Amino acid sequence: MKLIRFQSRCPNLGTASQLGIFQLAYKLKYDPRTTREDDTRLREALEWLEWHLNAPDILEKHEHYRAICWFKDEAFKPISQCWVIKQILEQYGYWVDLVKTRNPGLIIYQDGWQVVAKPKKKNLRI
């Protein structure tokens, strides 16, 4: 199974991973530079994802603070929303990389569109 992650180039403090696209998008929602049009597009994409994507409760447990979320490559609808978010973020200087893997580490949750995994210690750099 091939997995896809949209991530920033900013470190996620306290972990060896980078901030994910959702963390950046929520930050941009409060950036005063954001135009009304971009804000609307960003909010629409985020609302679609919030409505259709399960937010796993497992992420709230302290022992999973290093867990990273990935999309399954067949998750076309949520991935298309992430492309919209990526384009908007990059207009404001928030660079987003697309990372792919077949080995995300220890999978602690999965559903039809996503996987949450804790990276192996030797593979902390994605």
C-alpha positions as a Markdown table, in Angstrom:
| # | Residue | x | y | z |
|---|---|---|---|---|
| 1 | Met | 0.0 | 0.0 | 0.0 |
| 2 | Lys | 1.4 | 3.4 | -1.0 |
| 3 | Leu | 0.8 | 6.3 | 1.4 |
| 4 | Ile | 0.9 | 10.0 | 0.8 |
| 5 | Arg | 1.5 | 12.9 | 3.2 |
| 6 | Phe | 1.4 | 16.6 | 2.7 |
| 7 | Gln | 3.8 | 18.2 | 5.1 |
| 8 | Ser | 5.6 | 21.4 | 5.7 |
| 9 | Arg | 9.2 | 22.1 | 5.9 |
| 10 | Cys | 8.8 | 23.2 | 9.6 |
| 11 | Pro | 9.6 | 20.7 | 12.3 |
| 12 | Asn | 6.8 | 19.5 | 14.5 |
| 13 | Leu | 8.3 | 20.4 | 17.9 |
| 14 | Gly | 8.9 | 17.5 | 20.2 |
| 15 | Thr | 9.0 | 15.0 | 17.3 |
| 16 | Ala | 11.2 | 14.1 | 14.4 |
| 17 | Ser | 8.5 | 14.8 | 11.9 |
| 18 | Gln | 7.4 | 17.9 | 10.0 |
| 19 | Leu | 4.1 | 19.8 | 10.6 |
| 20 | Gly | 1.3 | 18.4 | 8.5 |
| 21 | Ile | -0.8 | 20.4 | 6.0 |
| 22 | Phe | -3.7 | 20.7 | 8.4 |
| 23 | Gln | -1.6 | 22.3 | 11.1 |
| 24 | Leu | -0.4 | 24.9 | 8.5 |
| 25 | Ala | -3.9 | 25.5 | 7.1 |
| 26 | Tyr | -5.3 | 26.3 | 10.5 |
| 27 | Lys | -2.5 | 28.7 | 11.1 |
| 28 | Leu | -3.2 | 30.4 | 7.8 |
| 29 | Lys | -6.9 | 30.8 | 8.7 |
| 30 | Tyr | -5.7 | 33.5 | 11.2 |
| 31 | Asp | -3.1 | 35.1 | 9.1 |
| 32 | Pro | -4.1 | 38.7 | 8.4 |
| 33 | Arg | -2.5 | 38.7 | 5.0 |
| 34 | Thr | -5.1 | 36.1 | 3.7 |
| 35 | Thr | -7.5 | 37.6 | 1.2 |
| 36 | Arg | -11.2 | 37.0 | 1.5 |
| 37 | Glu | -11.2 | 34.8 | -1.6 |
| 38 | Asp | -8.3 | 32.6 | -0.4 |
| 39 | Asp | -9.9 | 32.5 | 3.1 |
| 40 | Thr | -13.2 | 31.2 | 1.6 |
| 41 | Arg | -11.4 | 28.6 | -0.6 |
| 42 | Leu | -9.3 | 27.4 | 2.4 |
| 43 | Arg | -12.3 | 27.2 | 4.7 |
| 44 | Glu | -14.4 | 25.3 | 2.1 |
| 45 | Ala | -11.6 | 22.7 | 1.7 |
| 46 | Leu | -11.1 | 22.4 | 5.4 |
| 47 | Glu | -14.8 | 22.1 | 6.0 |
| 48 | Trp | -15.1 | 19.3 | 3.4 |
| 49 | Leu | -12.3 | 17.4 | 5.1 |
| 50 | Glu | -13.7 | 18.0 | 8.6 |
| 51 | Trp | -17.1 | 16.7 | 7.4 |
| 52 | His | -15.8 | 13.6 | 5.4 |
| 53 | Leu | -12.6 | 12.6 | 7.2 |
| 54 | Asn | -12.6 | 10.8 | 10.5 |
| 55 | Ala | -10.4 | 12.5 | 13.1 |
| 56 | Pro | -9.1 | 9.4 | 15.0 |
| 57 | Asp | -9.4 | 9.7 | 18.8 |
| 58 | Ile | -6.2 | 7.7 | 19.1 |
| 59 | Leu | -4.3 | 10.9 | 18.2 |
| 60 | Glu | -5.3 | 12.5 | 21.5 |
| 61 | Lys | -3.5 | 9.9 | 23.6 |
| 62 | His | -0.1 | 11.1 | 24.9 |
| 63 | Glu | 1.6 | 7.9 | 24.0 |
| 64 | His | 0.9 | 8.5 | 20.3 |
| 65 | Tyr | 2.3 | 12.1 | 20.2 |
| 66 | Arg | 4.8 | 11.0 | 17.5 |
| 67 | Ala | 2.1 | 9.5 | 15.3 |
| 68 | Ile | 1.9 | 10.7 | 11.7 |
| 69 | Cys | -1.2 | 10.8 | 9.5 |
| 70 | Trp | -1.0 | 9.5 | 5.9 |
| 71 | Phe | -3.5 | 9.2 | 3.1 |
| 72 | Lys | -3.9 | 6.0 | 1.2 |
| 73 | Asp | -3.1 | 6.7 | -2.5 |
| 74 | Glu | -6.7 | 5.8 | -3.5 |
| 75 | Ala | -8.1 | 8.6 | -1.3 |
| 76 | Phe | -8.7 | 10.8 | -4.3 |
| 77 | Lys | -11.4 | 13.1 | -2.8 |
| 78 | Pro | -9.5 | 14.1 | 0.3 |
| 79 | Ile | -6.2 | 14.3 | -1.6 |
| 80 | Ser | -7.8 | 16.7 | -4.1 |
| 81 | Gln | -8.8 | 19.0 | -1.2 |
| 82 | Cys | -5.3 | 18.9 | 0.1 |
| 83 | Trp | -4.0 | 20.1 | -3.3 |
| 84 | Val | -6.3 | 23.1 | -3.0 |
| 85 | Ile | -4.9 | 23.8 | 0.5 |
| 86 | Lys | -1.3 | 23.3 | -0.7 |
| 87 | Gln | -1.8 | 25.8 | -3.5 |
| 88 | Ile | -3.2 | 28.5 | -1.2 |
| 89 | Leu | -0.6 | 27.9 | 1.5 |
| 90 | Glu | 2.2 | 28.3 | -1.0 |
| 91 | Gln | 0.9 | 31.7 | -2.1 |
| 92 | Tyr | 1.6 | 32.9 | 1.4 |
| 93 | Gly | 5.0 | 31.3 | 1.8 |
| 94 | Tyr | 4.0 | 28.1 | 3.6 |
| 95 | Trp | 5.8 | 25.5 | 1.5 |
| 96 | Val | 4.3 | 22.0 | 1.4 |
| 97 | Asp | 6.0 | 18.9 | 0.3 |
| 98 | Leu | 4.4 | 15.7 | -1.0 |
| 99 | Val | 6.0 | 12.7 | 0.7 |
| 100 | Lys | 5.3 | 9.0 | -0.3 |
| 101 | Thr | 6.1 | 5.8 | 1.5 |
| 102 | Arg | 5.2 | 2.1 | 1.7 |
| 103 | Asn | 6.6 | 1.8 | 5.2 |
| 104 | Pro | 5.1 | 4.4 | 7.6 |
| 105 | Gly | 6.1 | 2.5 | 10.7 |
| 106 | Leu | 3.7 | 0.9 | 13.3 |
| 107 | Ile | 0.2 | 1.5 | 12.1 |
| 108 | Ile | -2.1 | 2.3 | 15.0 |
| 109 | Tyr | -5.2 | 3.3 | 13.1 |
| 110 | Gln | -6.6 | 3.0 | 9.6 |
| 111 | Asp | -9.8 | 3.5 | 7.7 |
| 112 | Gly | -10.8 | 3.6 | 4.1 |
| 113 | Trp | -8.8 | 6.8 | 3.4 |
| 114 | Gln | -6.1 | 7.2 | 5.9 |
| 115 | Val | -3.5 | 5.6 | 8.1 |
| 116 | Val | -2.0 | 6.8 | 11.4 |
| 117 | Ala | 1.4 | 5.4 | 12.1 |
| 118 | Lys | 4.2 | 5.8 | 14.6 |
| 119 | Pro | 7.5 | 6.0 | 12.7 |
| 120 | Lys | 10.2 | 3.5 | 13.6 |
| 121 | Lys | 13.0 | 5.0 | 15.5 |
| 122 | Lys | 15.5 | 4.3 | 12.8 |
| 123 | Asn | 13.2 | 5.9 | 10.2 |
| 124 | Leu | 12.4 | 9.1 | 12.0 |
| 125 | Arg | 13.4 | 11.2 | 9.0 |
| 126 | Ile | 10.7 | 10.8 | 6.4 |
